[in-house]
Amino acid sequence: MNSKNIQPKINYEPEADVLSYEITSQPIDYAKEVGNIVIHFTKNNMPVLVEILEATKFLKKAEKLTSKTGNLSVAGA
C-alpha cells in the first residue's frame, strides 16, 4: 500500500448510528458485510473503509468486554 494514500479518518453519523474508519482514499470496488460490520475493498482486495452499523450498541458491548477483561492493549500502539 502506498503510504501517500494512508490518511485515516474516523467519522460518526448520529442519524444513521454508523461509525466509519476510512483507511485510505483509494477507490472502492466492493464491500463485504459480516454482522454489523461492513468492510469496503479496492479491486486489489485492500481494505479502504470499515463501517460499524448500530455503532452505539457495538461500543457499549465493547466497553462491557473491556471492563470485564481489564485494559487491553491495541496492536501496533
Backbone as XML, in Angstrom:
<?xml version="1.0"?>
<chain id="A" units="angstrom">
  <residue number="1" name="MET">
    <atom name="N" x="0.851" y="-1.186" z="0.000"/>
    <atom name="CA" x="0.000" y="0.000" z="0.000"/>
    <atom name="C" x="0.886" y="1.236" z="0.000"/>
  </residue>
  <residue number="2" name="ASN">
    <atom name="N" x="0.537" y="2.189" z="-0.781"/>
    <atom name="CA" x="1.298" y="3.422" z="-0.892"/>
    <atom name="C" x="1.054" y="4.291" z="0.338"/>
  </residue>
  <residue number="3" name="SER">
    <atom name="N" x="2.125" y="4.686" z="1.025"/>
    <atom name="CA" x="1.969" y="5.463" z="2.259"/>
    <atom name="C" x="1.339" y="6.833" z="2.017"/>
  </residue>
  <residue number="4" name="LYS">
    <atom name="N" x="1.387" y="7.342" z="0.788"/>
    <atom name="CA" x="0.761" y="8.631" z="0.489"/>
    <atom name="C" x="-0.759" y="8.549" z="0.575"/>
  </residue>
  <residue number="5" name="ASN">
    <atom name="N" x="-1.314" y="7.346" z="0.412"/>
    <atom name="CA" x="-2.758" y="7.166" z="0.467"/>
    <atom name="C" x="-3.265" y="6.944" z="1.885"/>
  </residue>
  <residue number="6" name="ILE">
    <atom name="N" x="-2.375" y="6.791" z="2.846"/>
    <atom name="CA" x="-2.789" y="6.498" z="4.211"/>
    <atom name="C" x="-3.009" y="7.797" z="4.978"/>
  </residue>
  <residue number="7" name="GLN">
    <atom name="N" x="-4.271" y="8.152" z="5.149"/>
    <atom name="CA" x="-4.679" y="9.310" z="5.936"/>
    <atom name="C" x="-5.953" y="8.901" z="6.659"/>
  </residue>
  <residue number="8" name="PRO">
    <atom name="N" x="-5.827" y="8.040" z="7.678"/>
    <atom name="CA" x="-7.029" y="7.510" z="8.338"/>
    <atom name="C" x="-7.937" y="8.612" z="8.880"/>
  </residue>
  <residue number="9" name="LYS">
    <atom name="N" x="-9.243" y="8.385" z="8.704"/>
    <atom name="CA" x="-10.245" y="9.325" z="9.203"/>
    <atom name="C" x="-11.337" y="8.532" z="9.902"/>
  </residue>
  <residue number="10" name="ILE">
    <atom name="N" x="-11.776" y="9.036" z="11.039"/>
    <atom name="CA" x="-12.883" y="8.420" z="11.762"/>
    <atom name="C" x="-14.044" y="9.398" z="11.745"/>
  </residue>
  <residue number="11" name="ASN">
    <atom name="N" x="-15.232" y="8.877" z="11.441"/>
    <atom name="CA" x="-16.419" y="9.715" z="11.350"/>
    <atom name="C" x="-17.593" y="8.989" z="11.997"/>
  </residue>
  <residue number="12" name="TYR">
    <atom name="N" x="-18.451" y="9.740" z="12.678"/>
    <atom name="CA" x="-19.669" y="9.166" z="13.253"/>
    <atom name="C" x="-20.872" y="9.904" z="12.698"/>
  </residue>
  <residue number="13" name="GLU">
    <atom name="N" x="-21.837" y="9.148" z="12.185"/>
    <atom name="CA" x="-23.072" y="9.720" z="11.660"/>
    <atom name="C" x="-24.199" y="9.384" z="12.630"/>
  </residue>
  <residue number="14" name="PRO">
    <atom name="N" x="-24.566" y="10.316" z="13.526"/>
    <atom name="CA" x="-25.556" y="10.014" z="14.565"/>
    <atom name="C" x="-26.935" y="9.643" z="14.029"/>
  </residue>
  <residue number="15" name="GLU">
    <atom name="N" x="-27.352" y="10.242" z="12.909"/>
    <atom name="CA" x="-28.681" y="9.930" z="12.368"/>
    <atom name="C" x="-28.784" y="8.463" z="11.969"/>
  </residue>
  <residue number="16" name="ALA">
    <atom name="N" x="-27.702" y="7.915" z="11.429"/>
    <atom name="CA" x="-27.677" y="6.521" z="10.982"/>
    <atom name="C" x="-27.053" y="5.599" z="12.028"/>
  </residue>
  <residue number="17" name="ASP">
    <atom name="N" x="-26.432" y="6.171" z="13.064"/>
    <atom name="CA" x="-25.695" y="5.431" z="14.090"/>
    <atom name="C" x="-24.623" y="4.542" z="13.454"/>
  </residue>
  <residue number="18" name="VAL">
    <atom name="N" x="-23.816" y="5.169" z="12.584"/>
    <atom name="CA" x="-22.755" y="4.462" z="11.875"/>
    <atom name="C" x="-21.415" y="5.122" z="12.185"/>
  </residue>
  <residue number="19" name="LEU">
    <atom name="N" x="-20.469" y="4.302" z="12.622"/>
    <atom name="CA" x="-19.102" y="4.746" z="12.861"/>
    <atom name="C" x="-18.270" y="4.253" z="11.687"/>
  </residue>
  <residue number="20" name="SER">
    <atom name="N" x="-17.553" y="5.155" z="11.025"/>
    <atom name="CA" x="-16.744" y="4.743" z="9.881"/>
    <atom name="C" x="-15.281" y="5.106" z="10.106"/>
  </residue>
  <residue number="21" name="TYR">
    <atom name="N" x="-14.427" y="4.224" z="9.603"/>
    <atom name="CA" x="-12.984" y="4.397" z="9.699"/>
    <atom name="C" x="-12.426" y="4.275" z="8.283"/>
  </residue>
  <residue number="22" name="GLU">
    <atom name="N" x="-12.064" y="5.415" z="7.707"/>
    <atom name="CA" x="-11.511" y="5.425" z="6.354"/>
    <atom name="C" x="-10.006" y="5.220" z="6.447"/>
  </residue>
  <residue number="23" name="ILE">
    <atom name="N" x="-9.540" y="4.126" z="5.889"/>
    <atom name="CA" x="-8.132" y="3.753" z="5.968"/>
    <atom name="C" x="-7.318" y="4.448" z="4.883"/>
  </residue>
  <residue number="24" name="THR">
    <atom name="N" x="-7.894" y="4.549" z="3.703"/>
    <atom name="CA" x="-7.214" y="5.154" z="2.563"/>
    <atom name="C" x="-8.251" y="5.803" z="1.653"/>
  </residue>
  <residue number="25" name="SER">
    <atom name="N" x="-7.808" y="6.645" z="0.755"/>
    <atom name="CA" x="-8.739" y="7.311" z="-0.159"/>
    <atom name="C" x="-8.813" y="6.620" z="-1.516"/>
  </residue>
  <residue number="26" name="GLN">
    <atom name="N" x="-8.295" y="5.405" z="-1.605"/>
    <atom name="CA" x="-8.348" y="4.669" z="-2.871"/>
    <atom name="C" x="-9.791" y="4.335" z="-3.233"/>
  </residue>
  <residue number="27" name="PRO">
    <atom name="N" x="-10.083" y="4.139" z="-4.512"/>
    <atom name="CA" x="-11.458" y="3.843" z="-4.939"/>
    <atom name="C" x="-11.964" y="2.505" z="-4.392"/>
  </residue>
  <residue number="28" name="ILE">
    <atom name="N" x="-13.234" y="2.497" z="-4.011"/>
    <atom name="CA" x="-13.874" y="1.280" z="-3.503"/>
    <atom name="C" x="-14.406" y="0.480" z="-4.684"/>
  </residue>
  <residue number="29" name="ASP">
    <atom name="N" x="-14.134" y="-0.823" z="-4.667"/>
    <atom name="CA" x="-14.610" y="-1.713" z="-5.722"/>
    <atom name="C" x="-15.777" y="-2.580" z="-5.252"/>
  </residue>
  <residue number="30" name="TYR">
    <atom name="N" x="-15.693" y="-3.056" z="-4.009"/>
    <atom name="CA" x="-16.750" y="-3.920" z="-3.483"/>
    <atom name="C" x="-16.718" y="-3.886" z="-1.962"/>
  </residue>
  <residue number="31" name="ALA">
    <atom name="N" x="-17.745" y="-4.464" z="-1.347"/>
    <atom name="CA" x="-17.828" y="-4.491" z="0.119"/>
    <atom name="C" x="-18.263" y="-5.871" z="0.583"/>
  </residue>
  <residue number="32" name="LYS">
    <atom name="N" x="-17.869" y="-6.219" z="1.800"/>
    <atom name="CA" x="-18.301" y="-7.458" z="2.448"/>
    <atom name="C" x="-18.888" y="-7.080" z="3.794"/>
  </residue>
  <residue number="33" name="GLU">
    <atom name="N" x="-20.003" y="-7.704" z="4.124"/>
    <atom name="CA" x="-20.685" y="-7.421" z="5.385"/>
    <atom name="C" x="-20.664" y="-8.667" z="6.259"/>
  </residue>
  <residue number="34" name="VAL">
    <atom name="N" x="-20.247" y="-8.485" z="7.508"/>
    <atom name="CA" x="-20.257" y="-9.557" z="8.496"/>
    <atom name="C" x="-20.957" y="-8.995" z="9.722"/>
  </residue>
  <residue number="35" name="GLY">
    <atom name="N" x="-22.178" y="-9.442" z="9.953"/>
    <atom name="CA" x="-22.953" y="-8.888" z="11.056"/>
    <atom name="C" x="-23.168" y="-7.406" z="10.840"/>
  </residue>
  <residue number="36" name="ASN">
    <atom name="N" x="-22.787" y="-6.616" z="11.824"/>
    <atom name="CA" x="-22.962" y="-5.162" z="11.741"/>
    <atom name="C" x="-21.708" y="-4.437" z="11.268"/>
  </residue>
  <residue number="37" name="ILE">
    <atom name="N" x="-20.782" y="-5.169" z="10.689"/>
    <atom name="CA" x="-19.547" y="-4.553" z="10.196"/>
    <atom name="C" x="-19.476" y="-4.718" z="8.683"/>
  </residue>
  <residue number="38" name="VAL">
    <atom name="N" x="-19.228" y="-3.604" z="8.001"/>
    <atom name="CA" x="-19.092" y="-3.614" z="6.542"/>
    <atom name="C" x="-17.681" y="-3.139" z="6.214"/>
  </residue>
  <residue number="39" name="ILE">
    <atom name="N" x="-16.963" y="-3.941" z="5.438"/>
    <atom name="CA" x="-15.609" y="-3.568" z="5.022"/>
    <atom name="C" x="-15.618" y="-3.382" z="3.509"/>
  </residue>
  <residue number="40" name="HIS">
    <atom name="N" x="-15.159" y="-2.214" z="3.066"/>
    <atom name="CA" x="-15.087" y="-1.883" z="1.643"/>
    <atom name="C" x="-13.644" y="-2.091" z="1.177"/>
  </residue>
  <residue number="41" name="PHE">
    <atom name="N" x="-13.494" y="-2.681" z="-0.016"/>
    <atom name="CA" x="-12.180" y="-3.040" z="-0.540"/>
    <atom name="C" x="-11.927" y="-2.420" z="-1.914"/>
  </residue>
  <residue number="42" name="THR">
    <atom name="N" x="-10.631" y="-2.298" z="-2.262"/>
    <atom name="CA" x="-10.240" y="-1.907" z="-3.616"/>
    <atom name="C" x="-10.335" y="-3.136" z="-4.514"/>
  </residue>
  <residue number="43" name="LYS">
    <atom name="N" x="-10.127" y="-2.941" z="-5.806"/>
    <atom name="CA" x="-10.136" y="-4.087" z="-6.723"/>
    <atom name="C" x="-8.970" y="-5.032" z="-6.439"/>
  </residue>
  <residue number="44" name="ASN">
    <atom name="N" x="-7.950" y="-4.553" z="-5.707"/>
    <atom name="CA" x="-6.805" y="-5.389" z="-5.324"/>
    <atom name="C" x="-6.966" y="-5.982" z="-3.928"/>
  </residue>
  <residue number="45" name="ASN">
    <atom name="N" x="-8.197" y="-5.958" z="-3.428"/>
    <atom name="CA" x="-8.542" y="-6.568" z="-2.135"/>
    <atom name="C" x="-7.919" y="-5.883" z="-0.924"/>
  </residue>
  <residue number="46" name="MET">
    <atom name="N" x="-7.591" y="-4.607" z="-1.045"/>
    <atom name="CA" x="-7.060" y="-3.855" z="0.087"/>
    <atom name="C" x="-8.221" y="-3.144" z="0.777"/>
  </residue>
  <residue number="47" name="PRO">
    <atom name="N" x="-8.303" y="-3.205" z="2.113"/>
    <atom name="CA" x="-9.395" y="-2.512" z="2.807"/>
    <atom name="C" x="-9.274" y="-0.993" z="2.667"/>
  </residue>
  <residue number="48" name="VAL">
    <atom name="N" x="-10.414" y="-0.359" z="2.410"/>
    <atom name="CA" x="-10.467" y="1.093" z="2.229"/>
    <atom name="C" x="-11.240" y="1.741" z="3.368"/>
  </residue>
  <residue number="49" name="LEU">
    <atom name="N" x="-12.381" y="1.150" z="3.705"/>
    <atom name="CA" x="-13.298" y="1.750" z="4.664"/>
    <atom name="C" x="-13.935" y="0.656" z="5.509"/>
  </residue>
  <residue number="50" name="VAL">
    <atom name="N" x="-14.002" y="0.883" z="6.819"/>
    <atom name="CA" x="-14.693" y="-0.026" z="7.732"/>
    <atom name="C" x="-15.840" y="0.749" z="8.350"/>
  </residue>
  <residue number="51" name="GLU">
    <atom name="N" x="-17.048" y="0.182" z="8.266"/>
    <atom name="CA" x="-18.224" y="0.816" z="8.858"/>
    <atom name="C" x="-18.801" y="-0.102" z="9.927"/>
  </residue>
  <residue number="52" name="ILE">
    <atom name="N" x="-19.140" y="0.484" z="11.062"/>
    <atom name="CA" x="-19.805" y="-0.254" z="12.131"/>
    <atom name="C" x="-21.229" y="0.265" z="12.214"/>
  </residue>
  <residue number="53" name="LEU">
    <atom name="N" x="-22.179" y="-0.601" z="11.843"/>
    <atom name="CA" x="-23.593" y="-0.251" z="11.897"/>
    <atom name="C" x="-24.079" y="-0.439" z="13.328"/>
  </residue>
  <residue number="54" name="GLU">
    <atom name="N" x="-25.071" y="0.315" z="13.733"/>
    <atom name="CA" x="-25.545" y="0.303" z="15.126"/>
    <atom name="C" x="-24.349" y="0.486" z="16.064"/>
  </residue>
  <residue number="55" name="ALA">
    <atom name="N" x="-23.588" y="1.525" z="15.796"/>
    <atom name="CA" x="-22.329" y="1.777" z="16.498"/>
    <atom name="C" x="-22.503" y="1.934" z="18.002"/>
  </residue>
  <residue number="56" name="THR">
    <atom name="N" x="-23.580" y="2.561" z="18.442"/>
    <atom name="CA" x="-23.798" y="2.766" z="19.877"/>
    <atom name="C" x="-23.873" y="1.431" z="20.600"/>
  </residue>
  <residue number="57" name="LYS">
    <atom name="N" x="-24.636" y="0.513" z="20.045"/>
    <atom name="CA" x="-24.774" y="-0.819" z="20.637"/>
    <atom name="C" x="-23.428" y="-1.555" z="20.626"/>
  </residue>
  <residue number="58" name="PHE">
    <atom name="N" x="-22.708" y="-1.459" z="19.511"/>
    <atom name="CA" x="-21.405" y="-2.104" z="19.378"/>
    <atom name="C" x="-20.416" y="-1.579" z="20.421"/>
  </residue>
  <residue number="59" name="LEU">
    <atom name="N" x="-20.374" y="-0.258" z="20.588"/>
    <atom name="CA" x="-19.428" y="0.339" z="21.532"/>
    <atom name="C" x="-19.784" y="0.022" z="22.979"/>
  </residue>
  <residue number="60" name="LYS">
    <atom name="N" x="-21.074" y="-0.076" z="23.292"/>
    <atom name="CA" x="-21.480" y="-0.462" z="24.646"/>
    <atom name="C" x="-21.032" y="-1.880" z="24.955"/>
  </residue>
  <residue number="61" name="LYS">
    <atom name="N" x="-21.168" y="-2.783" z="23.977"/>
    <atom name="CA" x="-20.709" y="-4.164" z="24.166"/>
    <atom name="C" x="-19.195" y="-4.208" z="24.324"/>
  </residue>
  <residue number="62" name="ALA">
    <atom name="N" x="-18.485" y="-3.419" z="23.531"/>
    <atom name="CA" x="-17.027" y="-3.374" z="23.622"/>
    <atom name="C" x="-16.589" y="-2.837" z="24.977"/>
  </residue>
  <residue number="63" name="GLU">
    <atom name="N" x="-17.307" y="-1.833" z="25.480"/>
    <atom name="CA" x="-16.986" y="-1.258" z="26.787"/>
    <atom name="C" x="-17.187" y="-2.294" z="27.890"/>
  </residue>
  <residue number="64" name="LYS">
    <atom name="N" x="-18.276" y="-3.055" z="27.816"/>
    <atom name="CA" x="-18.527" y="-4.107" z="28.810"/>
    <atom name="C" x="-17.434" y="-5.161" z="28.760"/>
  </residue>
  <residue number="65" name="LEU">
    <atom name="N" x="-17.021" y="-5.536" z="27.558"/>
    <atom name="CA" x="-15.977" y="-6.542" z="27.396"/>
    <atom name="C" x="-14.664" y="-6.071" z="27.999"/>
  </residue>
  <residue number="66" name="THR">
    <atom name="N" x="-14.274" y="-4.827" z="27.722"/>
    <atom name="CA" x="-13.005" y="-4.331" z="28.254"/>
    <atom name="C" x="-13.066" y="-4.139" z="29.760"/>
  </residue>
  <residue number="67" name="SER">
    <atom name="N" x="-14.236" y="-3.827" z="30.298"/>
    <atom name="CA" x="-14.331" y="-3.680" z="31.752"/>
    <atom name="C" x="-14.216" y="-5.039" z="32.438"/>
  </residue>
  <residue number="68" name="LYS">
    <atom name="N" x="-14.634" y="-6.104" z="31.767"/>
    <atom name="CA" x="-14.520" y="-7.454" z="32.328"/>
    <atom name="C" x="-13.112" y="-8.007" z="32.198"/>
  </residue>
  <residue number="69" name="THR">
    <atom name="N" x="-12.415" y="-7.636" z="31.129"/>
    <atom name="CA" x="-11.093" y="-8.198" z="30.869"/>
    <atom name="C" x="-9.956" y="-7.289" z="31.317"/>
  </residue>
  <residue number="70" name="GLY">
    <atom name="N" x="-10.263" y="-6.097" z="31.734"/>
    <atom name="CA" x="-9.224" y="-5.144" z="32.112"/>
    <atom name="C" x="-8.764" y="-4.378" z="30.893"/>
  </residue>
  <residue number="71" name="ASN">
    <atom name="N" x="-7.705" y="-3.631" z="31.032"/>
    <atom name="CA" x="-7.197" y="-2.834" z="29.914"/>
    <atom name="C" x="-6.557" y="-3.736" z="28.878"/>
  </residue>
  <residue number="72" name="LEU">
    <atom name="N" x="-6.985" y="-3.597" z="27.653"/>
    <atom name="CA" x="-6.403" y="-4.337" z="26.549"/>
    <atom name="C" x="-5.527" y="-3.391" z="25.751"/>
  </residue>
  <residue number="73" name="SER">
    <atom name="N" x="-4.373" y="-3.876" z="25.335"/>
    <atom name="CA" x="-3.522" y="-3.028" z="24.506"/>
    <atom name="C" x="-3.886" y="-3.248" z="23.048"/>
  </residue>
  <residue number="74" name="VAL">
    <atom name="N" x="-3.728" y="-2.202" z="22.261"/>
    <atom name="CA" x="-4.030" y="-2.261" z="20.844"/>
    <atom name="C" x="-2.756" y="-2.623" z="20.104"/>
  </residue>
  <residue number="75" name="ALA">
    <atom name="N" x="-2.849" y="-3.582" z="19.194"/>
    <atom name="CA" x="-1.684" y="-3.998" z="18.424"/>
    <atom name="C" x="-1.119" y="-2.811" z="17.659"/>
  </residue>
  <residue number="76" name="GLY">
    <atom name="N" x="0.172" y="-2.643" z="17.717"/>
    <atom name="CA" x="0.829" y="-1.567" z="16.991"/>
    <atom name="C" x="0.825" y="-0.235" z="17.709"/>
  </residue>
  <residue number="77" name="ALA">
    <atom name="N" x="0.166" y="-0.177" z="18.862"/>
    <atom name="CA" x="0.095" y="1.095" z="19.592"/>
    <atom name="C" x="1.278" y="1.245" z="20.517"/>
  </residue>
</chain>
